[in-house]
Amino acid sequence: MKPSTTLTVLSSTTTIMQNHFALFQLNNSFELDRTELDNAYREVQSTVHPDKFVHASDIEKRIAMQWATQANEAYQTLKDPLKRAIYLCALNGVDLQTESNTSMPAAFLMQQMEWREAFDDARHSSDHASMLRLEKELRHDLKTDLANAGIAIEIGDFHAAAQQLRGCLFLEKFLADIAALDD
């Protein structure tokens, strides 16, 4: 099928898909085969990439650009486990409310204060070994919390997943703060 025919079929049968998983014909799942995702992404891009529509009509060019943009956005979301988990929560009607819901379990808040103190101490004393240990601990906790969020998603407890994911977002930001010191 030539590119313009493909776009005509795509645009006449459906609008730009809202579900990233459906775009790549994958199951809505936290667990994802990265090779399968990569292959599906390349297949979609090979069909709708705007370079294939250089001699097409303006409408076909615009549709190709929309599809390519959707494919890029979907791929970037699904390839990152944290973004994928947040997306799955959103698909299931659970907003993380990162702007308005800052409530966290007391144990997490206490741990957060301890991490901040360790960070400040290591930064002020230029203790690189302590900073590396802190970074390693944060990465471990991020991995654990993300795995727990994935389990909650797989059993359909999206509210519990959202709580875990808010913690993951904190950890990811904290890790970025540490990385900024290296820069």
FENHUPE-V343934 format. One record per backbone hydrogen bond with DSSP energy under -1.0 kcal/mol. NH is the residue of the N-H (numbers start at 1). CO is the residue of the C=O. E is the energy in kcal/mol with one decimal. If there is no record, write none. Layout:
nh:NH co:CO e:E
nh:NH co:CO e:E
//
This chain:
nh:6 co:2 e:-2.3
nh:7 co:3 e:-2.6
nh:8 co:4 e:-2.1
nh:9 co:5 e:-2.5
nh:10 co:6 e:-2.9
nh:11 co:7 e:-3.4
nh:12 co:8 e:-2.0
nh:13 co:9 e:-1.8
nh:14 co:10 e:-1.7
nh:23 co:19 e:-1.8
nh:24 co:20 e:-1.2
nh:25 co:22 e:-1.2
nh:26 co:21 e:-2.7
nh:29 co:27 e:-1.3
nh:37 co:33 e:-2.3
nh:38 co:34 e:-2.9
nh:39 co:35 e:-2.6
nh:40 co:36 e:-2.4
nh:41 co:37 e:-2.7
nh:42 co:38 e:-2.5
nh:43 co:39 e:-2.2
nh:44 co:40 e:-2.4
nh:45 co:41 e:-2.9
nh:46 co:42 e:-2.4
nh:48 co:44 e:-2.2
nh:49 co:45 e:-2.1
nh:52 co:49 e:-2.2
nh:53 co:50 e:-2.1
nh:56 co:53 e:-1.4
nh:61 co:57 e:-2.4
nh:62 co:58 e:-2.4
nh:63 co:59 e:-2.6
nh:64 co:60 e:-2.6
nh:65 co:61 e:-2.4
nh:66 co:62 e:-2.3
nh:67 co:63 e:-2.6
nh:68 co:64 e:-2.7
nh:69 co:65 e:-2.5
nh:70 co:66 e:-2.6
nh:71 co:67 e:-2.7
nh:72 co:68 e:-2.4
nh:73 co:69 e:-2.6
nh:74 co:70 e:-2.7
nh:75 co:71 e:-2.5
nh:76 co:72 e:-2.6
nh:77 co:73 e:-2.0
nh:78 co:74 e:-2.8
nh:79 co:75 e:-2.3
nh:84 co:80 e:-3.0
nh:85 co:81 e:-2.4
nh:86 co:82 e:-2.3
nh:87 co:83 e:-2.5
nh:88 co:84 e:-2.5
nh:89 co:85 e:-2.1
nh:90 co:86 e:-2.4
nh:91 co:87 e:-2.7
nh:92 co:88 e:-1.3
nh:93 co:90 e:-1.9
nh:94 co:89 e:-2.9
nh:101 co:97 e:-3.4
nh:109 co:105 e:-2.1
nh:110 co:106 e:-2.6
nh:111 co:107 e:-2.4
nh:112 co:108 e:-2.7
nh:113 co:109 e:-2.0
nh:114 co:110 e:-2.1
nh:115 co:111 e:-2.6
nh:116 co:112 e:-2.4
nh:117 co:113 e:-2.3
nh:118 co:114 e:-2.5
nh:119 co:115 e:-2.8
nh:120 co:116 e:-2.8
nh:121 co:117 e:-2.8
nh:122 co:118 e:-2.6
nh:123 co:119 e:-2.6
nh:124 co:120 e:-2.8
nh:125 co:121 e:-1.9
nh:127 co:122 e:-2.2
nh:128 co:126 e:-1.3
nh:131 co:127 e:-1.9
nh:132 co:128 e:-2.5
nh:133 co:129 e:-2.2
nh:134 co:130 e:-2.5
nh:135 co:131 e:-2.7
nh:136 co:132 e:-2.5
nh:137 co:133 e:-2.3
nh:138 co:134 e:-2.7
nh:139 co:135 e:-2.6
nh:140 co:136 e:-2.1
nh:141 co:137 e:-2.6
nh:142 co:138 e:-2.7
nh:143 co:139 e:-2.4
nh:144 co:140 e:-2.5
nh:145 co:141 e:-3.1
nh:146 co:142 e:-2.6
nh:147 co:143 e:-2.1
nh:148 co:144 e:-2.4
nh:149 co:145 e:-2.3
nh:150 co:146 e:-2.4
nh:151 co:147 e:-2.1
nh:152 co:148 e:-2.3
nh:153 co:149 e:-2.5
nh:154 co:150 e:-2.5
nh:155 co:151 e:-1.6
nh:156 co:153 e:-1.4
nh:157 co:152 e:-2.8
nh:158 co:156 e:-1.3
nh:161 co:157 e:-2.0
nh:162 co:158 e:-2.2
nh:163 co:159 e:-1.8
nh:164 co:160 e:-2.1
nh:165 co:161 e:-2.8
nh:166 co:162 e:-2.1
nh:167 co:163 e:-1.4
nh:168 co:164 e:-2.0
nh:169 co:165 e:-2.4
nh:170 co:166 e:-1.7
nh:171 co:167 e:-2.5
nh:172 co:168 e:-2.8
nh:173 co:169 e:-2.1
nh:174 co:170 e:-2.7
nh:175 co:171 e:-2.6
nh:176 co:172 e:-1.7
nh:177 co:173 e:-2.1
nh:178 co:174 e:-2.0
nh:179 co:175 e:-2.5
nh:180 co:176 e:-2.1
nh:183 co:179 e:-1.1
//
